[in-house]
Amino acid sequence: MNSAGGDHGPQHVGVLVPWANTVVEAELHRVTGSGVAWHYSRLVPESRTTGLDKRFLTGMLSAVPGALAQLAALPLRRAYLACTSAAFMYPELARQAGDAVSISLVSAFDAIMAALSELSASRIVLFTPYPDEVTAAEAAAFNTAGVIVTAWSCLGLDDGYDTITGRQVKELIRSVSRAAIDEADAIMLSCTGWPTFDLIPELRQGLGKPVISSNLAIGLHALTEKEANAD
């Protein structure tokens, strides 16, 4: 075994976090416990903005190599791009960012697709805090990837995701018909920046469906990779 992972110690994993995101660090360790040691680096866009628009998202993708350089001395097998929207809004730029670095770069959207595959979930209801046009783009990305979105709903926000309350999330979920939820195999809470981890058990029980969040998907992906590399 080497120090990057295995049964006798945590797997060391990098995480590239949007510079104003306060939720990723609070949730990931709760998914994996001591099985993964998370090492964080901030993605600072050249615009120094935080609103969800093109210059912010493309600026974060441009910042990937520099953010990973901060982690270069660590024994990492992979790093996670902890911004769901950057990967599906600008997939070619996200791919280029991964090609430009020396370790495996897994986006939050990649981790979500892996989690849905593990659940054999090919139909989802999608909930986001994003503006309408961004949520529609994510629904289209899921459809392109072979996952049917039976319905979607969003809060229509371009910033301030860490202030979203559990009550707002529950009201958002109630905005979608029960028929659409019944038709789905899983419920998707997309975005690493809104605090949803504590809601998942209650939502799972109330809706009778698996519930996946972006941060939960990243954590589960890291645990799966740790098990796969245990030998």
C-alpha positions as CSV (number, residue, x, y, z in Angstrom):
1,M,0.0,0.0,0.0
2,N,1.2,3.6,-0.6
3,S,0.2,6.6,1.4
4,A,-2.4,7.7,-1.2
5,G,-4.9,5.2,0.1
6,G,-5.6,1.6,1.0
7,D,-7.1,-0.3,3.9
8,H,-4.6,0.9,6.5
9,G,-5.1,4.6,6.1
10,P,-7.1,7.3,4.5
11,Q,-7.0,8.0,0.8
12,H,-5.6,11.5,0.1
13,V,-7.8,13.4,-2.4
14,G,-7.7,17.0,-3.7
15,V,-10.7,19.2,-3.9
16,L,-10.9,22.3,-6.0
17,V,-13.5,24.6,-4.4
18,P,-15.1,27.7,-5.8
19,W,-13.6,30.5,-3.8
20,A,-16.8,31.7,-2.1
21,N,-18.2,28.2,-1.4
22,T,-18.5,27.5,2.3
23,V,-20.4,24.2,2.1
24,V,-18.1,21.7,0.5
25,E,-15.7,21.4,3.4
26,A,-18.6,21.2,5.9
27,E,-20.2,18.3,4.1
28,L,-17.6,16.0,2.4
29,H,-16.0,14.7,5.5
30,R,-19.4,13.7,6.8
31,V,-19.9,11.4,3.8
32,T,-16.5,9.7,4.1
33,G,-15.5,9.9,7.7
34,S,-11.9,8.9,8.2
35,G,-11.7,6.9,5.0
36,V,-10.7,10.0,3.0
37,A,-8.3,12.9,3.8
38,W,-9.6,15.9,1.8
39,H,-7.1,18.5,0.8
40,Y,-8.6,21.8,-0.4
41,S,-7.5,24.4,-2.8
42,R,-9.5,27.5,-3.9
43,L,-10.5,28.3,-7.5
44,V,-10.3,32.0,-7.8
45,P,-11.7,33.4,-11.1
46,E,-9.8,36.3,-12.7
47,S,-13.0,38.3,-12.4
48,R,-13.0,38.0,-8.6
49,T,-16.8,37.7,-8.8
50,T,-19.1,35.1,-7.2
51,G,-22.3,35.3,-9.3
52,L,-23.1,32.3,-11.5
53,D,-22.3,33.7,-15.0
54,K,-20.0,32.9,-17.9
55,R,-17.0,34.9,-16.7
56,F,-17.2,33.3,-13.2
57,L,-17.5,29.7,-14.5
58,T,-14.9,29.9,-17.2
59,G,-12.7,31.8,-14.8
60,M,-12.8,29.0,-12.4
61,L,-12.0,26.4,-15.1
62,S,-9.0,28.6,-16.1
63,A,-7.9,28.6,-12.5
64,V,-7.7,24.7,-12.2
65,P,-4.0,24.3,-13.0
66,G,-3.0,26.9,-10.5
67,A,-5.2,25.5,-7.8
68,L,-3.8,22.0,-8.3
69,A,-0.3,23.4,-8.2
70,Q,-0.9,24.3,-4.6
71,L,-1.5,20.6,-3.9
72,A,1.4,19.3,-6.0
73,A,3.5,18.1,-3.0
74,L,0.8,15.9,-1.7
75,P,0.3,12.1,-2.4
76,L,-2.9,12.5,-4.4
77,R,-4.4,10.0,-6.8
78,R,-7.1,12.4,-8.0
79,A,-8.8,15.7,-7.4
80,Y,-12.4,16.7,-7.7
81,L,-13.7,19.8,-9.4
82,A,-16.3,20.8,-6.8
83,C,-18.4,23.0,-9.1
84,T,-21.2,21.1,-10.7
85,S,-22.3,23.8,-13.1
86,A,-18.9,24.6,-14.6
87,A,-18.6,21.0,-15.9
88,F,-22.0,20.8,-17.6
89,M,-22.1,24.5,-18.8
90,Y,-18.7,24.4,-20.4
91,P,-17.8,20.7,-20.9
92,E,-15.1,21.3,-23.5
93,L,-13.3,23.8,-21.2
94,A,-13.7,21.3,-18.3
95,R,-12.1,18.6,-20.4
96,Q,-9.3,20.8,-21.4
97,A,-8.7,21.7,-17.7
98,G,-8.4,18.0,-16.9
99,D,-6.1,17.4,-19.8
100,A,-3.8,20.1,-18.6
101,V,-3.0,18.5,-15.2
102,S,-1.0,15.5,-14.3
103,I,-3.6,13.7,-12.0
104,S,-7.1,12.5,-12.6
105,L,-9.6,15.4,-12.4
106,V,-13.2,14.3,-11.7
107,S,-16.0,16.9,-11.9
108,A,-19.0,16.9,-9.6
109,F,-21.1,16.2,-12.6
110,D,-18.9,13.1,-13.3
111,A,-19.4,12.0,-9.7
112,I,-23.2,12.5,-10.0
113,M,-23.3,10.3,-13.1
114,A,-21.3,7.6,-11.4
115,A,-23.7,7.7,-8.4
116,L,-26.8,7.4,-10.6
117,S,-25.2,4.5,-12.5
118,E,-24.5,2.7,-9.2
119,L,-28.2,3.2,-8.4
120,S,-29.3,2.1,-11.9
121,A,-31.2,5.4,-12.0
122,S,-32.0,6.4,-15.5
123,R,-34.8,8.9,-14.6
124,I,-34.5,11.7,-12.1
125,V,-36.2,14.8,-10.8
126,L,-33.7,17.7,-10.8
127,F,-33.6,20.4,-8.2
128,T,-31.1,23.3,-8.2
129,P,-30.6,26.8,-6.7
130,Y,-29.5,28.0,-10.2
131,P,-31.2,30.4,-12.6
132,D,-33.7,28.8,-15.0
133,E,-31.4,28.8,-18.0
134,V,-28.6,27.0,-16.1
135,T,-31.0,24.4,-14.7
136,A,-32.4,23.8,-18.2
137,A,-28.8,23.4,-19.5
138,E,-28.2,20.8,-16.8
139,A,-31.4,18.9,-17.6
140,A,-30.2,18.9,-21.2
141,A,-26.8,17.6,-20.1
142,F,-28.4,14.7,-18.2
143,N,-30.6,13.9,-21.2
144,T,-27.5,13.8,-23.5
145,A,-25.8,11.5,-21.0
146,G,-28.8,9.1,-21.1
147,V,-30.5,10.2,-17.9
148,I,-34.1,11.4,-18.4
149,V,-35.2,14.4,-16.3
150,T,-38.9,13.8,-15.6
151,A,-39.2,17.3,-14.1
152,W,-37.0,20.1,-12.8
153,S,-37.4,23.1,-10.5
154,C,-35.0,25.8,-9.3
155,L,-34.8,28.7,-7.0
156,G,-33.6,31.1,-9.7
157,L,-30.6,32.4,-7.8
158,D,-27.1,33.3,-9.1
159,D,-25.4,33.7,-5.8
160,G,-25.7,33.3,-2.0
161,Y,-26.3,29.6,-2.1
162,D,-24.9,29.0,1.4
163,T,-27.8,31.0,2.9
164,I,-30.5,28.7,1.4
165,T,-32.5,27.1,4.2
166,G,-33.9,23.7,4.5
167,R,-37.4,25.1,4.3
168,Q,-36.7,26.7,0.9
169,V,-35.4,23.3,-0.4
170,K,-38.5,21.5,0.9
171,E,-40.8,24.1,-0.7
172,L,-38.9,23.7,-4.0
173,I,-39.4,20.0,-3.9
174,R,-43.1,20.5,-3.3
175,S,-43.3,22.6,-6.4
176,V,-42.9,19.4,-8.5
177,S,-45.8,17.1,-9.1
178,R,-46.0,13.8,-7.2
179,A,-46.5,12.0,-10.6
180,A,-43.1,13.3,-11.8
181,I,-41.4,12.1,-8.6
182,D,-43.1,8.7,-8.8
183,E,-41.9,8.3,-12.3
184,A,-38.3,9.0,-11.3
185,D,-35.7,6.5,-10.0
186,A,-33.9,9.2,-7.9
187,I,-34.0,12.8,-6.7
188,M,-31.1,15.0,-7.6
189,L,-30.1,18.0,-5.6
190,S,-27.5,19.6,-7.8
191,C,-24.9,22.2,-6.7
192,T,-22.1,21.9,-4.1
193,G,-22.8,25.3,-2.7
194,W,-26.2,24.8,-1.0
195,P,-26.4,23.0,2.4
196,T,-28.5,19.9,1.7
197,F,-26.7,17.0,3.4
198,D,-28.8,17.1,6.6
199,L,-32.0,17.0,4.6
200,I,-31.2,13.8,2.6
201,P,-32.4,11.2,5.2
202,E,-35.7,13.0,5.7
203,L,-36.3,13.6,2.0
204,R,-35.4,10.0,1.2
205,Q,-38.0,8.7,3.7
206,G,-40.7,11.2,2.7
207,L,-40.3,10.8,-1.1
208,G,-39.6,7.1,-1.0
209,K,-36.7,7.6,-3.5
210,P,-32.9,7.7,-3.3
211,V,-31.7,11.3,-2.9
212,I,-28.3,12.4,-4.3
213,S,-26.6,15.7,-3.8
214,S,-23.5,16.9,-5.5
215,N,-21.4,16.7,-2.4
216,L,-22.8,13.3,-1.5
217,A,-21.9,12.1,-5.0
218,I,-18.3,13.3,-4.7
219,G,-17.9,11.6,-1.3
220,L,-19.4,8.3,-2.6
221,H,-17.1,8.4,-5.6
222,A,-14.0,8.9,-3.5
223,L,-15.0,6.0,-1.2
224,T,-15.7,3.7,-4.3
225,E,-12.2,4.6,-5.7
226,K,-10.6,3.9,-2.3
227,E,-12.2,0.4,-2.3
228,A,-11.1,-0.2,-5.9
229,N,-7.5,0.8,-5.1
230,A,-7.3,-1.1,-1.8
231,D,-5.2,-3.8,-3.3
